[in-house]
């Protein structure tokens, strides 16, 4: 019965992937004289509205195949935001109980709407210990997505697999943020495995360990400080982040991320998160260098997620002011560079 459940569960995940379809590439307008094209892979078109959807699906599939999740297993993870929502979505799809352990101030509304349970703890760093303790206590499975992402088998469903199937030619640069680091690793490895000339850049917010860790070659680098940009950056180098396949890490000021997220909304109508702004700002830095050198070609970035909840975060002046993020000078720089949207 357990083997039969596992086979049906994996088949259900495969059907969900097929039903979700291919996320679009959206044109981001640039001055024609530059000779550079920018397209954004729009992961907000995923059923749960963001890039984390792919990773959550892959982690559930791998845990089922490995026998760590069986029929009726309670799945536990230390996470919040889009990752928790994506995990709750797949737990409901498979008929599994789900508990997200998250910091006290985090909202678990998205998880609860999908039938999951939230357990809030304080201080924030206690989430990992509590998730491990809780899963052991109830006989559940601690998904531990930051660690599990280092060994995930995408089964042909990574962003890299889909993106390279959409592109006619390899772009000069692919730009992506790094949370767990699994997506950037998949992209970088694909570029190298196929012998492609494109390069991979990681966009990194303030307080994140990825830029200094990559620049110094220290795989255990840690800042000890959380980032203010949800979904990208980490206070430590995560196991899934493969610095060896990253050609460049671009540090991005948090206020610039807010301004760039607003620019994406003006152009596309999508209320994207600040992580998409981080991605766009880094992409424009690379594009500006290409323009100044007279290089032509394409750059591909990522819309990480979008949704009405972001109208109360990076698109809200009071939210930005409360965090000391003066986005206006960066918005003016974008207008000077690109003109009015």
C-alpha positions as CSV (number, residue, x, y, z in Angstrom):
1,X,0.0,0.0,0.0
2,X,2.8,2.4,0.9
3,X,4.6,1.7,-2.4
4,X,1.3,2.2,-4.3
5,X,0.7,5.5,-2.5
6,X,4.3,6.7,-3.3
7,X,3.8,5.9,-7.0
8,X,0.5,7.7,-7.1
9,X,1.9,10.7,-5.2
10,X,4.9,11.1,-7.6
11,X,2.5,10.8,-10.5
12,X,0.3,13.5,-9.0
13,X,3.3,15.8,-8.7
14,X,4.1,15.1,-12.3
15,X,0.6,15.9,-13.4
16,X,0.7,19.1,-11.4
17,X,3.8,20.1,-13.2
18,X,2.3,19.5,-16.6
19,X,-0.9,21.4,-15.6
20,X,1.2,24.3,-14.4
21,X,2.7,24.7,-17.8
22,X,5.7,26.8,-18.8
23,X,6.1,30.2,-17.2
24,X,6.5,33.1,-19.8
25,X,9.5,35.2,-20.7
26,X,8.4,38.9,-20.4
27,X,10.2,41.7,-22.4
28,X,11.6,44.5,-20.3
29,X,11.9,47.6,-22.4
30,X,15.4,49.1,-23.0
31,X,16.5,51.9,-25.3
32,X,16.8,50.3,-28.8
33,X,20.1,52.0,-29.5
34,X,21.8,49.9,-26.8
35,X,21.5,46.7,-28.9
36,X,20.7,44.7,-25.7
37,X,17.6,42.7,-25.0
38,X,16.3,42.0,-21.4
39,X,13.7,39.4,-20.7
40,X,12.4,38.3,-17.4
41,X,11.4,34.7,-16.7
42,X,8.1,35.2,-14.9
43,X,7.9,32.7,-12.1
44,X,4.9,34.6,-10.6
45,X,2.8,32.5,-13.1
46,X,3.4,29.4,-10.9
47,X,0.3,28.1,-9.1
48,X,1.6,29.5,-5.8
49,X,2.9,32.7,-7.4
50,X,6.6,32.3,-7.2
51,X,9.9,30.5,-7.9
52,X,9.8,28.5,-4.6
53,X,7.1,26.4,-6.2
54,X,9.6,24.5,-8.3
55,X,11.9,23.7,-5.4
56,X,9.0,22.6,-3.1
57,X,7.7,20.2,-5.7
58,X,11.2,18.7,-6.2
59,X,11.8,18.3,-2.5
60,X,8.5,16.5,-1.9
61,X,9.1,14.2,-4.9
62,X,12.7,13.4,-3.7
63,X,11.6,12.7,-0.1
64,X,8.8,10.4,-1.4
65,X,11.1,8.5,-3.7
66,X,13.6,8.1,-0.9
67,X,10.9,6.8,1.5
68,X,11.3,9.7,3.9
69,X,7.7,10.8,3.3
70,X,5.1,8.1,3.2
71,X,1.3,8.0,3.4
72,X,0.1,10.2,6.3
73,X,3.5,11.6,7.2
74,X,3.4,15.0,8.8
75,X,5.8,17.3,7.0
76,X,7.6,19.9,9.0
77,X,9.9,22.7,7.9
78,X,11.5,25.8,9.3
79,X,10.4,28.4,6.8
80,X,8.0,31.3,6.1
81,X,6.9,33.4,3.2
82,X,6.6,31.9,-0.3
83,X,8.4,28.7,0.6
84,X,6.0,27.8,3.3
85,X,3.1,28.5,1.1
86,X,4.5,26.3,-1.7
87,X,5.1,23.5,0.7
88,X,1.6,23.8,2.2
89,X,0.2,23.7,-1.3
90,X,2.0,20.4,-2.1
91,X,1.2,18.9,1.3
92,X,-2.5,19.6,0.6
93,X,-2.2,18.1,-2.9
94,X,-0.9,14.9,-1.5
95,X,-3.2,14.8,1.5
96,X,-0.4,15.2,4.1
97,X,-0.4,17.3,7.3
98,X,2.0,20.2,7.2
99,X,3.5,22.4,9.9
100,X,5.6,25.5,9.2
101,X,7.8,26.7,12.0
102,X,8.4,30.4,11.6
103,X,9.5,33.5,13.5
104,X,7.0,35.0,15.9
105,X,6.4,38.1,13.7
106,X,5.9,36.2,10.5
107,X,2.4,35.9,9.0
108,X,1.2,32.4,8.3
109,X,-2.0,33.3,6.7
110,X,-1.0,31.8,3.3
111,X,-0.1,28.5,4.9
112,X,-3.3,28.4,7.0
113,X,-5.5,29.1,3.9
114,X,-4.0,25.9,2.3
115,X,-4.8,23.8,5.4
116,X,-1.4,23.9,7.0
117,X,-0.5,24.8,10.6
118,X,1.9,27.5,11.7
119,X,4.0,27.3,14.9
120,X,5.6,30.7,15.8
121,X,8.8,30.8,17.8
122,X,11.2,33.4,19.2
123,X,14.0,34.2,18.7
124,X,14.0,33.8,15.0
125,X,17.0,31.5,14.8
126,X,15.2,29.0,17.0
127,X,13.0,27.9,14.1
128,X,15.6,25.3,13.0
129,X,16.0,23.6,16.3
130,X,12.2,23.7,17.0
131,X,11.4,22.2,13.6
132,X,13.8,19.3,14.1
133,X,12.6,18.7,17.7
134,X,8.9,18.8,16.6
135,X,9.3,16.5,13.7
136,X,11.2,14.0,15.9
137,X,8.5,14.3,18.6
138,X,5.6,13.5,16.3
139,X,7.3,11.1,14.0
140,X,7.1,13.4,11.1
141,X,9.6,14.4,8.4
142,X,11.7,17.6,8.7
143,X,12.0,18.7,5.1
144,X,14.9,21.1,6.0
145,X,14.8,22.8,2.6
146,X,18.0,24.7,3.0
147,X,20.0,21.5,3.5
148,X,17.9,19.3,1.3
149,X,18.2,21.7,-1.7
150,X,21.9,20.9,-1.9
151,X,21.1,17.3,-3.1
152,X,17.8,17.8,-4.8
153,X,17.1,15.9,-8.0
154,X,15.0,18.3,-10.2
155,X,13.8,15.4,-12.4
156,X,14.0,17.7,-15.4
157,X,11.8,20.3,-13.8
158,X,14.3,23.0,-12.7
159,X,14.1,26.6,-13.9
160,X,17.3,25.8,-15.9
161,X,15.7,22.9,-17.7
162,X,12.6,25.0,-18.7
163,X,14.5,28.2,-19.5
164,X,17.0,26.6,-22.0
165,X,14.1,24.9,-23.7
166,X,12.5,28.4,-24.3
167,X,15.6,30.3,-25.5
168,X,16.7,30.2,-29.1
169,X,20.2,31.2,-28.2
170,X,22.1,31.3,-25.0
171,X,22.0,34.8,-23.5
172,X,25.2,36.7,-22.6
173,X,24.2,36.7,-18.9
174,X,21.6,35.0,-16.8
175,X,20.9,36.8,-13.6
176,X,19.2,35.2,-10.6
177,X,19.0,35.7,-6.8
178,X,20.0,33.1,-4.3
179,X,18.0,31.9,-1.3
180,X,18.8,28.3,-0.9
181,X,21.2,28.6,-3.9
182,X,19.6,25.6,-5.6
183,X,18.4,27.5,-8.7
184,X,21.7,29.3,-9.3
185,X,23.5,26.0,-9.0
186,X,21.2,24.3,-11.5
187,X,21.7,27.2,-14.0
188,X,25.5,27.4,-13.6
189,X,25.9,23.7,-13.9
190,X,23.8,23.6,-17.0
191,X,25.8,26.3,-18.7
192,X,29.0,24.4,-18.0
193,X,27.7,20.9,-18.8
194,X,26.4,22.1,-22.2
195,X,29.6,24.1,-22.9
196,X,27.6,27.3,-23.4
197,X,29.2,30.7,-23.6
198,X,26.7,32.5,-21.4
199,X,27.6,33.5,-17.9
200,X,25.8,33.4,-14.6
201,X,25.4,36.3,-12.2
202,X,23.9,36.2,-8.7
203,X,22.1,39.3,-7.4
204,X,22.7,39.7,-3.6
205,X,21.1,42.1,-1.1
206,X,22.7,43.8,1.9
207,X,23.7,41.7,4.9
208,X,23.9,38.5,2.8
209,X,26.8,36.1,3.0
210,X,26.9,35.2,-0.7
211,X,28.8,38.1,-2.1
212,X,31.6,38.2,0.5
213,X,31.7,34.4,0.7
214,X,32.0,34.2,-3.1
215,X,34.5,37.1,-3.3
216,X,36.8,35.7,-0.6
217,X,36.4,32.0,-1.5
218,X,35.2,31.2,2.1
219,X,32.5,28.5,1.9
220,X,31.7,29.0,5.6
221,X,31.3,32.7,5.4
222,X,28.5,34.1,7.7
223,X,27.3,37.6,8.4
224,X,25.0,36.6,11.2
225,X,22.5,39.2,10.0
226,X,19.2,38.5,8.2
227,X,18.5,40.3,4.9
228,X,15.6,42.7,4.6
229,X,14.8,41.4,1.1
230,X,12.5,38.4,1.4
231,X,13.5,35.4,-0.7
232,X,17.1,36.2,-1.5
233,X,20.3,36.4,0.5
234,X,21.2,34.5,3.6
235,X,23.2,35.2,6.8
236,X,25.4,32.2,5.9
237,X,26.6,30.3,2.9
238,X,24.0,27.6,2.4
239,X,25.0,24.0,1.3
240,X,23.2,24.3,-2.0
241,X,25.0,27.4,-3.1
242,X,27.7,26.4,-5.6
243,X,30.2,29.3,-5.8
244,X,32.3,27.5,-8.4
245,X,29.6,27.8,-11.1
246,X,28.9,31.5,-10.4
247,X,30.8,33.9,-12.7
248,X,29.8,37.1,-10.7
249,X,27.9,38.1,-7.6
250,X,26.5,41.6,-7.8
251,X,25.8,43.3,-4.5
252,X,22.6,45.4,-4.6
253,X,21.6,48.1,-2.1
254,X,18.2,47.3,-0.5
255,X,16.7,50.6,-1.3
256,X,17.7,50.0,-5.0
257,X,15.8,46.7,-4.8
258,X,12.7,48.6,-3.7
259,X,13.0,51.1,-6.5
260,X,13.6,48.5,-9.1
261,X,10.6,46.4,-7.9
262,X,8.4,49.4,-8.4
263,X,9.8,49.9,-11.9
264,X,8.9,46.3,-12.8
265,X,5.4,46.9,-11.5
266,X,5.1,50.1,-13.7
267,X,6.2,48.2,-16.8
268,X,4.4,44.9,-16.3
269,X,1.5,45.7,-13.9
270,X,2.8,42.9,-11.6
271,X,3.2,43.7,-7.9
272,X,6.5,41.9,-7.6
273,X,8.5,41.4,-4.5
274,X,11.6,43.3,-3.6
275,X,13.7,40.2,-4.6
276,X,12.7,40.8,-8.2
277,X,14.0,44.4,-7.8
278,X,17.3,43.0,-6.6
279,X,17.4,40.9,-9.7
280,X,16.5,43.7,-12.1
281,X,19.0,46.1,-10.6
282,X,21.9,43.6,-11.0
283,X,20.8,42.9,-14.6
284,X,20.8,46.6,-15.4
285,X,24.3,46.9,-14.0
286,X,25.5,44.2,-16.3
287,X,23.6,45.7,-19.3
288,X,25.1,49.1,-18.7
289,X,28.5,47.6,-18.8
290,X,27.6,45.8,-22.1
291,X,26.3,49.1,-23.5
292,X,29.5,51.0,-22.5
293,X,31.6,48.4,-24.2
294,X,29.5,48.3,-27.3
295,X,28.5,44.7,-26.7
296,X,25.2,43.4,-28.0
297,X,23.1,40.4,-27.0
298,X,20.5,39.2,-24.5
299,X,20.3,39.2,-20.7
300,X,17.7,37.1,-18.9
301,X,16.6,37.8,-15.4
302,X,13.8,36.4,-13.1
303,X,10.5,37.7,-11.7
304,X,10.7,35.7,-8.4
305,X,7.1,36.2,-7.2
306,X,4.2,38.7,-7.3
307,X,1.0,39.2,-5.4
308,X,-1.2,41.7,-3.7
309,X,0.7,41.2,-0.4
310,X,3.6,43.1,-1.9
311,X,1.4,46.2,-2.2
312,X,1.8,46.4,1.6
313,X,5.6,45.9,1.5
314,X,8.0,47.2,-1.1
315,X,5.4,49.1,-3.0
316,X,4.2,51.0,0.2
317,X,6.0,54.2,1.2
318,X,5.3,53.7,4.9
319,X,6.8,50.2,4.8
320,X,10.0,51.4,3.1
321,X,10.3,54.4,5.5
322,X,9.9,52.2,8.6
323,X,12.9,50.2,7.4
324,X,15.0,53.2,6.5
325,X,14.9,52.4,2.8
326,X,15.0,55.7,0.8
327,X,14.2,54.3,-2.7
328,X,13.7,57.7,-4.4
329,X,17.3,58.4,-5.4
330,X,17.5,54.9,-7.0
331,X,14.2,55.5,-8.8
332,X,15.6,58.7,-10.2
333,X,18.7,56.8,-11.4
334,X,16.4,54.4,-13.2
335,X,14.5,57.2,-14.9
336,X,17.8,58.8,-16.0
337,X,18.9,55.5,-17.4
338,X,15.7,54.2,-19.0
339,X,13.4,57.2,-19.3
340,X,9.9,57.3,-18.0
341,X,8.1,54.0,-18.1
